[in-house]
Amino acid sequence: MNEKSGITISKKSFFSSVTILGVLMVLAGILTRIIPAGVYERMSVDGRESVVPGSFRFIGEADYPIYRWFTAPVEVLFGSDAVTIIVIILFILFIGSSFRVLDRSGILRYIMESIVKRFEKRKYLLMGILILFFMLFGSLFGIFEELIVLVPMAVTLSYSFGWDSLVGLGISAMASGFGFAAAIFNPFTLGVAQTLADLPAYSGTGYRVLIFVTIYLILYGFLYFYARKIEKRPSASLVYQEDRAVKSRFTFDEKESLLGNEKLKKAVKVYVAFMGLMVLTILLGFFIPELSLITLPLVAVIFLVAGILGGIMSEYGTFGDLLKDLYKGLLSMLPAVVLILMAMSIKHIMTKGLVMDSILYYASGYMEGLSPNLAVLGLYLLILVLDFFIGSGSAKAFLVMPIVLPLTDLIGITRQTTILAFCFGDGFSNLLFPTNPTLMIALGLTVVSYPKWIRWSIKIQLVVFLVTLGFLFLANNFGYGPF
């Protein structure tokens, strides 16, 4: 068994991410000294806090000392987001443990061999199917974080077809994020925002389906041409050196094939059954509100149990070996925990420094008197900026919608178009900012550093930004309404 099995985070990737997040923490702290502190009054809407339009007031200088800029990663464990953060941390630790067992037992290699054998001559068809799968989960059900558990599988599959880890991230994490933004029925952004705007639930679907199809084609085209380039010249990959050691484990030789191993075959069947249970749990969480609150930890537990049972059924060695590898897999994810705490601390600093509401107040003031097209661009950019600090789409909707809806009504932007701009700004930025814990988890499960991710993905992000902005201008032109 290879000692380098499982998920590992390279030192270079870790320290580059820590540096970036550290700088952002200091910048957030500086903003609390530059921007005057202010607050909106809050009221309860469906059990969640929503701002009261017109209630903003400045409150003087916030008492937020400099040393708390650096203690914020610890403070978040005791703040309002503590439960969410702890769940996310347990989630990635369980993924690390389970994936090491899957890799060391041969289950992962067996699954990849089976897929490669079946789709060897139709791998780009498989790429298209996988992109659609991940995008639909994001677009229809608002599922993004829960699917991150499948990122290592997608990256491994990418290696097996001769691609790189960036392609694996593209067909999984990027597809989920783009689908989340190109919402057709996403309840967490579209559903909440339409409710706050007094629009019929999930109205205006036809136009959003057109947008979804367009984004799908752009993403598929981007990944298709990049993968073809990597096949012809592997050294053209931005992560060529980082991938080399891991990629070699998934270059299959018929003489070393595991497909004839009966124990592994049975273990894989059990594992696939658990993966079906995991997908079912995610879908049920969409329809059952009580279950949705615990979907993420449930998915993590199912994935861990699947790995343990699969390991026991395969030719793993002693049970002590299995426990040892579970522990090593957990330890391998500890650097990702540090990154998550640092990413979440940036919002904490801005909130405790009482400047989040001030930013929203100033931005909404600048939008007054603009033309509809400039105003919708301003709204798009405002949501992008706010997403740097507030990752939750529904939380942002309760913060922003009550303030901007009366403003966009006066400017002449339909409420449906306003919501479209909100969904775009909230969703696509999830794949841009290091303050988004889901993105940092996804990168932590691969060898890709944040700087290289941005360097690789920025082109398609710019294309998508311009295309979606065109859809917003078109919506303004024909008066995009409820139906």
N, C-alpha and C positions, 0 to 999 in steps of 0.2 A: 504494500500500500504506500502511496506517495505521501510524504510528510507535509507536502504543500497543498494537500487536499483542502477543499472547502473554500470559504470566502476569506480573503485577506485584503487589508487596506494598506497600500504602500506608504512608506514613511514620507515620500515626496508628496504624494497626494494629500496625506493628512496634514502635513505642516503648511502646505500652500493654502488649504482650506481654513486652517486655524488662523493663519495670518490675515486672510481676507475678512473673516468673521471678526477678528480682534479689531481690525481697523474700522469696520462698520459699527461695532459696539462703541468705540470712542467717538465716531462721527455722530451717532445717535445721542450720546451724552452731550456733545457740543451743541447739538440742536436744542437741547433742553435749556441751554444757557443763552441761546440767540433768539429763539422764538418765544414770545410772551406766553405765559401759561393761561389757559382758558378752558372753559367747560360748557357743554350743552346740558340742559336738564334732561333727565331720562324719564320715560314712562314704560309701563309693562304692556307688551303686545304679544298675546299668545304665549305668555310665560317667559318672554325674552325682552331684554331692555332695548328700547328704541328711543332715538333722540327726539326732542320736541323742537320743531322748526321755529326759528326766530328767538330761541331762548339762550343763545350764546352770550357769555360774558367773560371778560378778562378778570383774573383773580390775583394779579401781581406775580411776583417771582415765586416759582415752586421751590420748596425746600428739599432739594434732591442733591445730596453731596456727591462729590466726584468719586469717592471710594466705592460707591454703590454701582458705578459703571462696571466695575470689575468683579463685584460680588453677585451681579445679576444672574450668572449661570447657576448659582446655588439657590438664589432667592426664588427662581421660577419653580423650584420643586415644592415651594410652600405658598405659591400664589394662586390666583384664580384658575390658571390653566394646569395646575399640578396633576390632576387626575389624567388629563389628556397626555401630558408629557410622560408620565410614568407608564401609561399603556403603550405609548409609542416605543419607549425604551425596552420594555418587556418583549414587544413585538419583534424588534430587530435582534434582540439576544436569542430569542427562540428560533428565528430564521437562521442565524449563524450556526447554532447547535445542530439543527435539523439538516441543514445543507451539507455540513461536514460529514455527517453520518451517511447521507445519500451518496456523496462523492466517494467516500472511503469504501463503502460496501459494494460499489459497482452498479448500483441501481440507476444512478444518473447516466452513466456511460451506456448501460443497456437501453434505456429509454431513447437516448440520442442516436444510438446505432439503429434502432428500430425505425425512427422517424427519417433518418438519412436514407436508409434502404428503401423506404416507401416513396419518398419525395425527391430522390436523387436527381431525376430528370424534370422535376416540376417544382423546384425550390422557390421560384419567384411566385408561383401560384400560392404556395404555402405562406410566403411573406405577405401577400395581399390578404389572405384569410386571417392571419394573426393580427395584422394592423386593424382590420375591420372588427375583429373580436374585441380588442382592447378599446378601440374608439367607441364602439357601441355601448360597452359597459359604462364608460364615462358619460356619454351623451344621453343615454336613456335612464340610467339609474344614479348618476352622480357618483359613481364609484371610482376612486382614484387611489387613495392610500392602501385599500385592501388588496389591490392587484400588484402592489410592489413585491409581494411575496413571490411572484412569478418572474421577476426580473432576472435572477440568476439562471433560471431555466432558459429564458429567451437568449441570454448572453451565451450560454453553453451551446445552444442550438446554432447560434450564429457562428461560433467557432467551428462547429462540426461541418458547416457548409462552406468553410473557407473565408468567412467574413471576419469582422472584428467586434469588439465589445460595444462600440458606438452603434453599430447596426442593431445589436441586441437591445440596447437601451432605446433605440428609435422605434422598434416594433412593439415595445412594451410600455415603458414609462412615458415616452413622448407621445405615443398613440393614445394612451389613457388621458394624458393632459390635454391634448388637442380635442379629443372627444368630449371631455368635460367642458371645454370652452365653447365648442360648436354644439351647444346643448339643444336637444330636441325635446326631451322631457325631464332634464336634470332637476330634481326636486329641491336641491340645496341652494341653487342660484336662481334658476328660472322660476321654479315654483314659488319660492319665498318672495322674490322680487315682484312677480305678477300679483300675488296676494296683496302686497303692500301698495301696489299701483291700482288696485280695484279692477283688474282685468280678468276676463274669464280664464280659468285654469288651463294652461298649456295652449292658449290661443296663438294664432299666427304660425302654425306648425309648418305650412307649406314652404314659406321662405326659409325657415331654419333648416329644413331637409335639404334644400338647394345649397345652403352654406355648408352643411355637413359633408355632402358629396364632394364639393369643391375642395374642402380642406383634406379630405381623404385622398383625392387624386394628387394633390400637391405633395402630401407626405409620402405616398407610395412612390411617386416619381423621384423625389429627393433620395429616398433610401435605395431604390432600384439602381439609379445611376451611380450612387456612391458605392454600393456593393459590387457592381460590375467593375468599377475602377479598382477596388481592393483585390478582386479576383485576379485581374490582369497584372497588378503591381502591388503586392502586399505591403511593401515598404512605404507606399503612399499614405497608409493609415497614420493618423495623428497619434495613435497609441500602439504603434508597431512594436516598440521595444517592451512596453509594459505587458502586452498580450503574449509575447513569445513563450514565456515559461508555462503559462496556463494553457495556451492554445495547443501545445504539443500533446497534452493529455487527451485531447479529443480529435486527434488524427487517427482514423481507424485503419487497422491492418486486418485483412481477412483471417490471417493465421492466429491473431490474438482476439478474435471476435468472442463476445460474451453471449451471443444470441442462443447458443446451444445449452446454456447453463439453466437447468430446470429449477434450481432453488431461486435463482434470480428472477426467472420468469414468474414464479408464484409471488415473490416479494413485490415485483412490479405491478401485478394485478391488484394486490392489496393497496399499494400506494396510489394507483390510479383511482381506485374506489374512494379512497379518502380525498383525493383531489376533486372528485365529483361531489362529495359531501361538502367540501369547502366552497365550491361554486354555488351549490344549493343554499348554503348558509348566507352567502353574500346576497343572493337574490331574495331570500326570505326577509333579510334585514331591510330591503327596500319596501316590502309590503307590510311588515309588522313593526310598528314604531318601537315597541318595547325591546325587540331583538336588535334593532339598529344601534342601540346604545352600547351593545357589547359585541358587535360584529367583529371589530378589529381584534380584540383579545381572543375571541372564539376561533377566528381564522388562524391566528398564531398557534393556539393549542392544537388544533387539528393538524396543522403542518408539522408540528413537533411530534405528535403521536404517530403520524404517518411515517416519519423518518425513523422513529424508534422501532416500530413494528416491522418496517421494511428491513432495518438493520438486523433485527433478531432472526428474521426468516432467511436472510442471505447468509453467505459464508463469511461471517464477520469476525469470528474468533470468539473470545470469551465475553461475557456480559461486562466484565471489568473494562475491557478494551472499548466497548461501546460507551460506557459512562465517561471514560477518559476523553474520548473524542467529543462527546457532548460538551464537556467542560472546556476543551480547547476551542471548539466552535464558538462558545459563548465568549471566551476571552478575546477571540479575534475581532469581535464586534464592539469592544469597549471604546476604541477610538471614535467610532461612529456616535456613541453616546455623548462624548465630549462635544462633537460637532452639533448634535441636536440641541444640547443645553445652551451652547453659544448662540445658535440661530434663534432660538426662542427668546433669549435674553434681550434681543434688540427691540422687540415689541414691548417687553417688560419695561425697559428704560424709557421709551417714549411715552408709555401709559403712565408710569409713576411720575414722570417729569411733567405731566399734564400739557403736552403739546400736540397730541393726536387731534383733539377737537379743534385746536387753533389752525392746524394745517387745513382741515376740512373747511373751516370758516373762511380763510383767506382764498382758497381755491374756488369755492362757490361764488365768492364776491367777484373774482376775475371773470367768471363766465357771463355775468350780467351784461347785456347790451351787445353780445356777439351775434353774428349771423348763425343760422341753424347748423351749417356745416362746421364752422369754427367751434361752435359750442359743443357739438357732438364729439369733435376731436379732443376738445378740452376735457370732456367727461371721460373719454377713453383713457387719456393720459392720467387723469386724477385717480381712476381706479387702479391703474398700473402702479402709481406711486403708493397708494394706500396698501396695495397687496404686498409691498415690500415689508410692511410692518404687521399687517393683519392677514394671516393665511386663510382663515375660515371665510368661505363665500357667504354663508348665511349671516354670520356676524357682521360682515361688511354691508350686506343688504339692509339690515336693521339700522346701521349707522348712517348710510349714505342716502338711501331712497327717500326718507321723509324730507330731506333737505333739498335734493336736486329735482325731485318731481315737480314741485310748484314752479321752480325756476325754468325747467325745460318746457313746461306748459306755456309760460309767458313768451319764451323765445320762439315757439312754434315747432318744437320737436315732439312727435307723438310719444306716448308713454311706452309703446311697444319698441320703438327705436331706442329710447333711453335704456330699457332693460337689455336690449341687444348689446349696446355699448358696455353695459355693466358686465354681462356674461363674458364678452371678449376680454375686457381688461382684467377681470378676476381669473379667468381660466388660463390664458396663454402665458401670463406672468408666472404661473406656478412652475414653469420650466426654465425660468430666467434667474430668479433671485436665490442667493445662498441662504436667505432667511427662511425659505420654505423647507420645513423638516422633511417632507416627503421626497423632494429632489435630493437632499443630502443623504437620505437613507438609500435611495436608488443608486447614487454614485458610490456610496460606501459599500454597496454589494458588488462593485466591480473594481477594475483597476483605473478607472477614469477619474482624473482630478477635475475639480470645478473649473479652473482656467481652460483646460482642454475641451471640456464640455461646451463652454461658452464659445470658444473659438470655432468649434465644429457646428454648433447649432444656430449661431447668430444669423447666418444667411437665410435659413428657412424661417426663422423668427421674423426677420425683416420682411420677407416675402409675404408671410401670413398677415403681418401687421398691415401692410399696404392693401392686400386683398380684402381683409375684413373692414378696413377703413372705407374701401370702395363700396362694400355692401352697406355700410352705414350711410354714406352719401346717397346711394341709390334708394335706401329706405326713406331718407328725408325727401327725396325727389317725388316718390309716388305716395307718400303719406302712409307708411306701414302702420296698419291698424290691427284691431283685435282678430280679424279673420283673414 
